[in-house]
């Protein structure tokens, strides 16, 4: 399902544990890390897609998590031209528009299962510090990750959001302008 602007509706999932670390998955067969995410089917609400993707990609069920919140609006990224597949008929997907959810995990690490489907998304995972994904995600998703993490951070850090330092080596302009 692609909208009239060429964006595929999608949910992004930020999983956090009791230590406020974030789930970080390695895409199968690649040295590329990201949060779980996936498309919203025509008959689904974003929340239904969230729980389907959670089960498919990391093996968790609705009862294993609590939704802490979600972004107020769609966050969009454009695909680089080399990833755009032009079809003879139907709309061309130029990127994704995503609603991002932050979830608290209530189960142990042993509940995670990356091979629930015939085509797994991830082959490894780890818990990382809050801002670390900004330094490891593929460049064309970085701005959306930054927007989602900034908007949702107060849900996890009501006492005040930690600074991204030390990852950016004392250069606050790096995050502000997306130059990571």
Z-matrix of the N, CA and C atoms (Angstrom, degrees):
N
C 1 1.442
C 2 1.534 1 108.08
N 3 1.294 2 116.80 1 115.54
C 4 1.464 3 122.97 2 -179.72
C 5 1.522 4 107.40 3 -119.12
N 6 1.354 5 116.32 4 133.96
C 7 1.462 6 118.74 5 -177.88
C 8 1.535 7 110.86 6 -77.10
N 9 1.319 8 116.97 7 176.69
C 10 1.467 9 121.78 8 -175.91
C 11 1.527 10 112.91 9 -66.07
N 12 1.332 11 118.58 10 -16.98
C 13 1.463 12 121.48 11 177.07
C 14 1.525 13 112.68 12 -92.59
N 15 1.342 14 117.15 13 -3.53
C 16 1.459 15 121.05 14 178.33
C 17 1.522 16 114.58 15 94.93
N 18 1.328 17 117.82 16 13.04
C 19 1.461 18 121.05 17 -179.72
C 20 1.529 19 110.79 18 -103.22
N 21 1.311 20 115.42 19 138.30
C 22 1.465 21 122.05 20 177.80
C 23 1.524 22 108.64 21 -90.80
N 24 1.343 23 118.85 22 123.02
C 25 1.473 24 121.28 23 177.56
C 26 1.527 25 110.56 24 -65.57
N 27 1.311 26 115.28 25 139.66
C 28 1.452 27 121.07 26 -169.05
C 29 1.523 28 108.84 27 -153.89
N 30 1.339 29 116.11 28 154.63
C 31 1.460 30 120.71 29 170.34
C 32 1.522 31 108.81 30 -112.80
N 33 1.319 32 115.82 31 141.43
C 34 1.455 33 122.59 32 172.79
C 35 1.518 34 107.59 33 -110.95
N 36 1.336 35 115.86 34 143.05
C 37 1.463 36 120.37 35 -173.29
C 38 1.522 37 110.11 36 -125.64
N 39 1.323 38 115.97 37 118.30
C 40 1.457 39 121.80 38 174.79
C 41 1.524 40 106.78 39 -106.95
N 42 1.317 41 115.67 40 110.92
C 43 1.468 42 122.15 41 179.46
C 44 1.519 43 109.08 42 -97.38
N 45 1.327 44 116.61 43 133.36
C 46 1.456 45 120.41 44 178.66
C 47 1.528 46 109.92 45 -127.35
N 48 1.319 47 115.08 46 146.38
C 49 1.465 48 119.70 47 177.65
C 50 1.530 49 109.88 48 -99.27
N 51 1.307 50 117.06 49 -174.14
C 52 1.470 51 121.47 50 -177.63
C 53 1.531 52 112.64 51 -65.94
N 54 1.331 53 117.01 52 -22.35
C 55 1.474 54 121.07 53 178.73
C 56 1.531 55 111.83 54 -89.99
N 57 1.320 56 116.72 55 7.45
C 58 1.469 57 123.75 56 -179.57
C 59 1.531 58 111.99 57 64.06
N 60 1.303 59 115.78 58 29.55
C 61 1.465 60 121.37 59 171.07
C 62 1.524 61 107.67 60 -91.14
N 63 1.322 62 116.26 61 155.47
C 64 1.458 63 121.64 62 -176.45
C 65 1.528 64 111.33 63 -109.99
N 66 1.330 65 115.60 64 141.81
C 67 1.464 66 121.64 65 174.41
C 68 1.519 67 108.36 66 -67.32
N 69 1.339 68 115.95 67 132.74
C 70 1.457 69 121.74 68 -178.69
C 71 1.523 70 107.19 69 -134.78
N 72 1.343 71 116.99 70 113.58
C 73 1.455 72 121.86 71 -173.63
C 74 1.516 73 113.03 72 -104.69
N 75 1.338 74 115.11 73 141.47
C 76 1.468 75 120.34 74 176.18
C 77 1.526 76 108.76 75 -94.19
N 78 1.330 77 115.33 76 124.05
C 79 1.461 78 120.55 77 179.42
C 80 1.519 79 109.79 78 -60.57
N 81 1.310 80 115.08 79 137.73
C 82 1.452 81 120.29 80 -172.99
C 83 1.531 82 111.84 81 -58.24
N 84 1.326 83 114.81 82 129.62
C 85 1.456 84 121.51 83 177.25
C 86 1.519 85 115.31 84 72.46
N 87 1.326 86 118.04 85 12.26
C 88 1.472 87 121.16 86 -177.21
C 89 1.525 88 109.84 87 -133.36
N 90 1.293 89 115.63 88 164.81
C 91 1.465 90 120.15 89 170.49
C 92 1.528 91 107.30 90 -102.65
N 93 1.319 92 115.67 91 55.47
C 94 1.465 93 122.96 92 -178.36
C 95 1.522 94 107.24 93 -129.79
N 96 1.324 95 115.59 94 129.70
C 97 1.466 96 121.89 95 -176.38
C 98 1.519 97 109.52 96 -114.84
N 99 1.344 98 115.50 97 146.00
C 100 1.462 99 119.69 98 178.50
C 101 1.523 100 110.12 99 -162.89
N 102 1.350 101 114.74 100 171.27
C 103 1.457 102 121.72 101 171.05
C 104 1.532 103 108.18 102 -79.74
N 105 1.323 104 117.46 103 156.65
C 106 1.466 105 119.24 104 171.76
C 107 1.533 106 109.85 105 -60.73
N 108 1.312 107 115.54 106 144.07
C 109 1.459 108 121.31 107 177.42
C 110 1.510 109 108.37 108 -160.55
N 111 1.319 110 116.41 109 161.85
C 112 1.452 111 118.67 110 177.69
C 113 1.510 112 112.40 111 -176.47
N 114 1.319 113 114.89 112 162.64
C 115 1.449 114 122.30 113 -175.74
C 116 1.516 115 113.73 114 -69.96
N 117 1.320 116 114.00 115 153.32
C 118 1.465 117 122.09 116 175.41
C 119 1.524 118 107.05 117 -98.40
N 120 1.306 119 116.32 118 121.52
C 121 1.465 120 120.58 119 179.39
C 122 1.527 121 109.93 120 -75.16
N 123 1.325 122 115.45 121 159.18
C 124 1.470 123 121.53 122 -175.06
C 125 1.521 124 113.18 123 -55.27
N 126 1.311 125 118.14 124 -35.72
C 127 1.470 126 121.49 125 -176.13
C 128 1.534 127 113.13 126 -91.22
N 129 1.334 128 118.34 127 0.71
C 130 1.469 129 121.71 128 -173.94
C 131 1.517 130 113.21 129 -101.86
N 132 1.317 131 114.63 130 150.76
C 133 1.456 132 120.98 131 165.43
C 134 1.527 133 106.86 132 -85.17
N 135 1.331 134 119.11 133 162.68
C 136 1.460 135 119.58 134 175.54
C 137 1.532 136 112.45 135 -56.31
N 138 1.318 137 117.72 136 -39.60
C 139 1.468 138 120.00 137 -179.86
C 140 1.530 139 111.74 138 -66.70
N 141 1.306 140 117.85 139 -37.90
C 142 1.469 141 119.96 140 176.04
C 143 1.528 142 110.43 141 -64.14
N 144 1.327 143 116.60 142 -42.43
C 145 1.472 144 120.57 143 177.71
C 146 1.521 145 110.48 144 -62.92
N 147 1.326 146 116.72 145 -39.38
C 148 1.461 147 121.56 146 178.10
C 149 1.523 148 110.80 147 -55.81
N 150 1.317 149 117.34 148 -51.00
C 151 1.464 150 120.21 149 -176.97
C 152 1.537 151 112.32 150 -70.83
N 153 1.325 152 117.65 151 -32.91
C 154 1.467 153 119.97 152 175.33
C 155 1.527 154 110.09 153 -65.36
N 156 1.336 155 116.47 154 -48.27
C 157 1.469 156 120.86 155 179.83
C 158 1.525 157 111.51 156 -64.03
N 159 1.308 158 117.34 157 -38.50
C 160 1.463 159 121.37 158 178.36
C 161 1.527 160 110.25 159 -58.72
N 162 1.324 161 116.39 160 -45.06
C 163 1.470 162 121.81 161 178.48
C 164 1.527 163 110.78 162 -66.35
N 165 1.331 164 117.29 163 -46.23
C 166 1.459 165 120.86 164 -176.05
C 167 1.529 166 112.44 165 -67.81
N 168 1.321 167 117.21 166 -42.97
C 169 1.462 168 119.96 167 -171.26
C 170 1.519 169 114.38 168 -88.20
N 171 1.335 170 117.78 169 -35.91
C 172 1.472 171 118.73 170 -176.96
C 173 1.522 172 113.51 171 -127.00
N 174 1.335 173 117.55 172 -0.40
C 175 1.449 174 120.99 173 174.03
C 176 1.513 175 115.91 174 78.40
N 177 1.321 176 117.78 175 11.51
C 178 1.466 177 119.86 176 179.68
C 179 1.522 178 110.86 177 -92.79
N 180 1.330 179 115.06 178 152.13
C 181 1.452 180 122.13 179 179.60
C 182 1.525 181 109.85 180 -107.35
N 183 1.305 182 115.76 181 167.02
C 184 1.466 183 121.60 182 -179.31
C 185 1.524 184 111.27 183 -54.19
N 186 1.332 185 118.04 184 -39.51
C 187 1.462 186 120.65 185 -177.96
C 188 1.531 187 113.20 186 -72.69
N 189 1.339 188 117.80 187 -9.70
C 190 1.467 189 121.51 188 178.70
C 191 1.525 190 113.01 189 -84.70
N 192 1.332 191 116.82 190 -8.18
C 193 1.461 192 120.75 191 -173.02
C 194 1.530 193 111.32 192 -139.38
N 195 1.328 194 114.71 193 163.40
C 196 1.460 195 122.46 194 170.18
C 197 1.522 196 107.19 195 -126.47
N 198 1.322 197 116.84 196 133.58
C 199 1.465 198 120.17 197 175.84
C 200 1.522 199 108.13 198 -76.23
N 201 1.328 200 116.55 199 120.85
C 202 1.468 201 121.49 200 176.62
C 203 1.524 202 110.87 201 -86.84
N 204 1.321 203 116.72 202 -29.57
C 205 1.455 204 120.30 203 179.91
C 206 1.510 205 111.28 204 167.01
N 207 1.328 206 114.09 205 -179.46
C 208 1.464 207 119.77 206 179.73
C 209 1.523 208 109.23 207 -149.73
N 210 1.334 209 116.02 208 160.60
C 211 1.465 210 120.12 209 -179.48
C 212 1.526 211 109.22 210 -63.58
N 213 1.330 212 114.84 211 150.97
C 214 1.471 213 120.96 212 -177.22
C 215 1.525 214 112.34 213 -68.88
N 216 1.331 215 116.96 214 -27.59
C 217 1.463 216 120.03 215 -176.47
C 218 1.528 217 109.48 216 -148.89
N 219 1.314 218 114.56 217 176.90
C 220 1.464 219 120.91 218 178.25
C 221 1.521 220 110.06 219 -67.57
N 222 1.326 221 116.17 220 138.83
C 223 1.460 222 122.52 221 172.45
C 224 1.527 223 105.91 222 -111.04
N 225 1.334 224 116.94 223 133.39
C 226 1.472 225 120.65 224 -172.81
C 227 1.524 226 112.18 225 -117.66
N 228 1.333 227 113.84 226 144.71
C 229 1.465 228 118.92 227 167.36
C 230 1.518 229 108.71 228 -135.45
N 231 1.329 230 114.44 229 148.21
C 232 1.463 231 121.93 230 176.99
C 233 1.522 232 109.13 231 -93.99
N 234 1.307 233 115.20 232 140.97
C 235 1.460 234 119.91 233 173.23
C 236 1.523 235 109.39 234 -77.50
N 237 1.325 236 117.70 235 144.02
C 238 1.466 237 118.93 236 171.83
C 239 1.536 238 109.27 237 -60.88
N 240 1.314 239 116.78 238 149.94
C 241 1.466 240 121.05 239 -175.46
C 242 1.520 241 112.95 240 -53.15
N 243 1.320 242 117.64 241 -35.17
C 244 1.473 243 119.66 242 -177.47
C 245 1.535 244 112.54 243 -67.28
N 246 1.340 245 118.33 244 -16.14
C 247 1.462 246 121.46 245 179.20
C 248 1.526 247 113.16 246 -98.90
N 249 1.304 248 117.71 247 -4.95
C 250 1.467 249 120.82 248 -179.12
C 251 1.521 250 109.15 249 -82.88
N 252 1.338 251 114.83 250 122.86
C 253 1.463 252 120.79 251 179.16
C 254 1.518 253 108.22 252 -102.20
N 255 1.285 254 115.51 253 117.70
C 256 1.461 255 120.58 254 179.77
C 257 1.524 256 108.87 255 -89.29
N 258 1.313 257 115.65 256 129.63
C 259 1.461 258 121.46 257 179.89
C 260 1.523 259 108.72 258 -107.91
N 261 1.315 260 115.72 259 152.60
C 262 1.455 261 119.79 260 -179.91
C 263 1.533 262 111.63 261 -68.39
N 264 1.308 263 116.02 262 -29.25
C 265 1.459 264 119.07 263 178.90
C 266 1.528 265 108.88 264 -136.09
N 267 1.280 266 116.83 265 152.63
C 268 1.463 267 121.01 266 -178.97
C 269 1.517 268 111.22 267 87.95
N 270 1.317 269 116.05 268 165.95
C 271 1.469 270 120.26 269 -177.30
C 272 1.530 271 112.31 270 -72.19
N 273 1.306 272 115.51 271 150.48
C 274 1.465 273 121.97 272 176.46
C 275 1.515 274 108.67 273 -91.67
N 276 1.318 275 115.93 274 132.59
C 277 1.464 276 121.15 275 178.19
C 278 1.526 277 108.67 276 -85.04
N 279 1.340 278 116.32 277 118.73
C 280 1.463 279 120.86 278 179.96
C 281 1.530 280 112.26 279 -103.20
N 282 1.328 281 116.02 280 -5.55
C 283 1.459 282 119.61 281 -179.32
C 284 1.515 283 110.94 282 171.49
N 285 1.317 284 114.89 283 -167.14
C 286 1.449 285 120.10 284 -179.29
C 287 1.516 286 110.34 285 -125.66
N 288 1.318 287 114.82 286 146.22
C 289 1.463 288 120.75 287 168.69
C 290 1.512 289 105.43 288 -113.78
N 291 1.322 290 115.68 289 129.81
C 292 1.457 291 120.31 290 -170.42
C 293 1.518 292 112.19 291 -127.84
N 294 1.321 293 114.74 292 139.73
C 295 1.456 294 121.68 293 163.67
C 296 1.522 295 105.11 294 -99.23
N 297 1.318 296 117.00 295 130.14
C 298 1.459 297 121.99 296 -177.07
C 299 1.515 298 109.77 297 -105.00
N 300 1.323 299 115.73 298 133.18
C 301 1.456 300 123.40 299 178.01
C 302 1.524 301 109.54 300 -114.99
N 303 1.326 302 115.95 301 140.38
C 304 1.459 303 120.92 302 171.32
C 305 1.522 304 107.46 303 -108.73
N 306 1.334 305 115.33 304 127.55
C 307 1.456 306 121.98 305 -177.34
C 308 1.519 307 110.56 306 -123.51
N 309 1.321 308 117.01 307 140.03
C 310 1.467 309 122.28 308 171.85
C 311 1.522 310 107.27 309 -94.42
N 312 1.326 311 116.24 310 129.39
C 313 1.461 312 122.78 311 179.80
C 314 1.528 313 108.94 312 -87.68
N 315 1.342 314 116.83 313 132.44
C 316 1.465 315 121.80 314 -179.74
C 317 1.524 316 112.91 315 -109.85
N 318 1.303 317 117.46 316 1.03
C 319 1.462 318 120.51 317 -177.26
C 320 1.529 319 109.52 318 -108.42
N 321 1.303 320 116.35 319 171.52
C 322 1.452 321 121.59 320 177.43
C 323 1.520 322 111.86 321 -79.06
N 324 1.310 323 115.67 322 165.75
C 325 1.460 324 120.81 323 179.41
C 326 1.521 325 112.50 324 -59.76
N 327 1.308 326 117.12 325 -27.47
C 328 1.463 327 120.85 326 -179.04
C 329 1.532 328 112.57 327 -68.56
N 330 1.317 329 118.45 328 -13.53
C 331 1.464 330 121.45 329 177.65
C 332 1.533 331 112.08 330 -77.39
N 333 1.323 332 117.17 331 -19.35
C 334 1.461 333 120.83 332 179.17
C 335 1.533 334 108.84 333 -70.24
N 336 1.321 335 116.03 334 134.72
C 337 1.465 336 121.68 335 178.66
C 338 1.527 337 107.54 336 -141.33
N 339 1.325 338 116.10 337 113.90
C 340 1.461 339 120.93 338 -174.36
C 341 1.521 340 114.16 339 -86.71
N 342 1.314 341 118.02 340 -7.00
C 343 1.470 342 119.49 341 -176.35
C 344 1.526 343 112.83 342 -119.57
N 345 1.306 344 116.96 343 44.36
C 346 1.473 345 121.94 344 178.70
C 347 1.531 346 112.06 345 -73.83
N 348 1.315 347 117.39 346 -20.83
C 349 1.467 348 120.64 347 -177.75
C 350 1.526 349 110.02 348 -118.53
N 351 1.331 350 115.81 349 168.31
C 352 1.464 351 121.33 350 179.65
C 353 1.533 352 111.65 351 -67.53
N 354 1.340 353 116.83 352 -25.64
C 355 1.463 354 121.51 353 179.30
C 356 1.533 355 109.34 354 -123.65
N 357 1.335 356 117.58 355 82.29
C 358 1.464 357 119.84 356 -178.60
C 359 1.530 358 112.26 357 -62.46
N 360 1.311 359 115.30 358 151.10
C 361 1.470 360 122.51 359 177.53
C 362 1.524 361 111.22 360 -86.54
N 363 1.341 362 116.62 361 -38.09
C 364 1.461 363 122.02 362 -174.24
C 365 1.522 364 111.15 363 -121.89
N 366 1.343 365 115.70 364 151.46
C 367 1.467 366 119.61 365 173.66
C 368 1.530 367 111.96 366 -118.88
N 369 1.327 368 117.59 367 -3.26
C 370 1.466 369 122.33 368 177.19
C 371 1.520 370 107.97 369 -159.38
N 372 1.322 371 115.79 370 161.19
C 373 1.458 372 119.69 371 176.38
C 374 1.522 373 109.15 372 -156.34
N 375 1.342 374 114.91 373 164.52
C 376 1.471 375 121.93 374 178.45
C 377 1.524 376 108.16 375 -157.67
N 378 1.339 377 114.85 376 163.26
C 379 1.462 378 121.20 377 172.99
C 380 1.521 379 107.40 378 -92.47
N 381 1.348 380 116.98 379 134.27
C 382 1.463 381 121.28 380 -179.04
C 383 1.525 382 110.31 381 -128.69
N 384 1.319 383 115.36 382 162.70
C 385 1.471 384 120.94 383 175.12
C 386 1.523 385 109.92 384 -66.57
N 387 1.321 386 115.11 385 160.34
C 388 1.461 387 121.52 386 -168.97
C 389 1.531 388 114.05 387 -54.23
N 390 1.308 389 119.42 388 -48.85
C 391 1.463 390 121.01 389 -173.86
C 392 1.530 391 113.62 390 -88.94
N 393 1.312 392 118.73 391 -8.29
C 394 1.466 393 121.33 392 -175.64
C 395 1.528 394 114.39 393 -55.05
N 396 1.331 395 120.13 394 -38.14
C 397 1.465 396 118.95 395 179.44
C 398 1.531 397 114.23 396 -55.54
N 399 1.325 398 118.20 397 -29.95
C 400 1.466 399 119.64 398 179.76
C 401 1.524 400 112.41 399 -62.66
N 402 1.298 401 117.02 400 -22.37
C 403 1.454 402 121.25 401 -176.76
C 404 1.514 403 112.83 402 -97.22
N 405 1.327 404 116.90 403 -6.15
C 406 1.456 405 120.05 404 -175.59
C 407 1.530 406 114.58 405 -123.99
N 408 1.314 407 118.29 406 -16.78
C 409 1.462 408 120.02 407 -178.26
C 410 1.531 409 109.59 408 -73.63
N 411 1.326 410 116.24 409 152.64
C 412 1.457 411 122.01 410 178.33
C 413 1.533 412 108.79 411 -56.26
N 414 1.318 413 116.06 412 143.49
C 415 1.467 414 122.50 413 -169.97
C 416 1.525 415 114.54 414 -55.06
N 417 1.325 416 119.63 415 -38.03
C 418 1.464 417 119.50 416 -173.61
C 419 1.530 418 113.06 417 -77.04
N 420 1.339 419 117.95 418 -10.72
C 421 1.467 420 121.25 419 175.44
C 422 1.531 421 111.72 420 -99.57
N 423 1.310 422 117.62 421 -8.48
C 424 1.464 423 121.71 422 -170.81
C 425 1.528 424 113.04 423 -58.69
N 426 1.314 425 117.44 424 -42.99
C 427 1.472 426 119.78 425 -177.27
C 428 1.533 427 110.90 426 -63.45
N 429 1.332 428 117.44 427 -41.24
C 430 1.468 429 120.76 428 178.53
C 431 1.527 430 110.11 429 -66.33
N 432 1.330 431 117.47 430 -41.09
C 433 1.458 432 120.32 431 177.50
C 434 1.530 433 110.24 432 -60.54
N 435 1.316 434 116.23 433 -42.75
C 436 1.460 435 119.75 434 179.42
C 437 1.527 436 110.56 435 -62.70
N 438 1.328 437 117.56 436 -45.57
C 439 1.462 438 121.14 437 179.06
C 440 1.531 439 111.07 438 -60.11
N 441 1.321 440 116.35 439 -47.00
C 442 1.467 441 120.43 440 -178.44
C 443 1.525 442 111.02 441 -63.93
N 444 1.327 443 117.19 442 -47.35
C 445 1.466 444 120.08 443 -178.81
C 446 1.527 445 111.34 444 -64.02
N 447 1.322 446 117.63 445 -40.60
C 448 1.468 447 120.14 446 178.86
C 449 1.526 448 111.37 447 -65.25
N 450 1.323 449 117.54 448 -44.07
C 451 1.461 450 120.24 449 -177.97
C 452 1.528 451 112.23 450 -68.44
N 453 1.326 452 117.21 451 -37.96
C 454 1.459 453 120.45 452 -174.39
C 455 1.529 454 113.79 453 -91.17
N 456 1.312 455 118.48 454 -11.77
C 457 1.467 456 121.93 455 -177.36
C 458 1.529 457 113.69 456 -53.81
N 459 1.328 458 120.66 457 -42.21
C 460 1.472 459 119.31 458 -179.74
C 461 1.532 460 114.24 459 -60.10
N 462 1.321 461 117.77 460 -22.45
C 463 1.465 462 120.06 461 176.71
C 464 1.526 463 111.49 462 -66.65
N 465 1.313 464 115.14 463 -31.78
C 466 1.459 465 121.22 464 -177.90
C 467 1.520 466 111.85 465 -96.89
N 468 1.318 467 115.76 466 -26.19
C 469 1.472 468 122.03 467 -176.98
C 470 1.526 469 110.45 468 -127.10
N 471 1.339 470 118.48 469 68.01
C 472 1.471 471 119.72 470 -178.79
C 473 1.526 472 112.46 471 -64.34
N 474 1.326 473 117.44 472 -21.89
C 475 1.467 474 121.23 473 179.62
C 476 1.525 475 112.42 474 -80.77
N 477 1.317 476 117.31 475 -7.08
C 478 1.462 477 122.29 476 -179.14
C 479 1.519 478 110.61 477 133.52
N 480 1.299 479 115.32 478 132.31
C 481 1.461 480 122.04 479 -176.50
C 482 1.524 481 110.13 480 -74.81
N 483 1.345 482 117.26 481 132.36
C 484 1.464 483 119.14 482 178.75
C 485 1.529 484 111.26 483 -68.00
N 486 1.320 485 115.39 484 151.33
C 487 1.462 486 121.15 485 176.21
C 488 1.525 487 109.21 486 -70.26
N 489 1.313 488 118.18 487 150.58
C 490 1.459 489 121.20 488 177.70
C 491 1.533 490 113.75 489 -66.41
N 492 1.323 491 117.86 490 -20.35
C 493 1.459 492 121.17 491 176.47
C 494 1.524 493 109.73 492 -54.17
N 495 1.324 494 122.21 493 142.24
C 496 1.463 495 127.66 494 17.88
C 497 1.522 496 114.67 495 -96.41
N 498 1.332 497 119.31 496 0.96
C 499 1.455 498 120.12 497 -173.21
C 500 1.522 499 113.88 498 -59.70
N 501 1.329 500 118.02 499 -36.41
C 502 1.459 501 118.90 500 -174.93
C 503 1.524 502 112.84 501 -93.57
N 504 1.332 503 117.40 502 13.81
C 505 1.464 504 123.04 503 172.82
C 506 1.524 505 112.87 504 57.75
N 507 1.327 506 115.81 505 37.31
C 508 1.460 507 119.28 506 175.75
C 509 1.509 508 114.69 507 77.18
N 510 1.315 509 119.12 508 17.86
C 511 1.462 510 122.29 509 -178.31
C 512 1.526 511 109.91 510 -111.61
N 513 1.335 512 119.22 511 85.93
C 514 1.459 513 120.28 512 -177.83
C 515 1.520 514 113.34 513 -61.74
N 516 1.343 515 118.10 514 -25.22
C 517 1.464 516 120.03 515 179.82
C 518 1.527 517 111.53 516 -66.35
N 519 1.318 518 117.31 517 -21.55
C 520 1.454 519 120.82 518 -179.78
C 521 1.522 520 110.35 519 -61.24
N 522 1.310 521 117.38 520 -48.25
C 523 1.467 522 119.94 521 179.11
C 524 1.513 523 111.72 522 -73.20
N 525 1.299 524 117.39 523 -40.58
C 526 1.457 525 121.04 524 -176.46
C 527 1.528 526 110.74 525 -58.94
N 528 1.320 527 116.99 526 -37.35
C 529 1.465 528 120.53 527 -176.69
C 530 1.519 529 113.44 528 -105.09
N 531 1.327 530 118.00 529 2.39
C 532 1.455 531 120.68 530 176.86
C 533 1.509 532 114.45 531 71.97
N 534 1.327 533 118.21 532 30.66
C 535 1.457 534 121.21 533 -176.60
C 536 1.519 535 114.80 534 -91.65
N 537 1.287 536 119.01 535 15.36
C 538 1.460 537 120.91 536 -173.98
C 539 1.499 538 112.66 537 -53.46
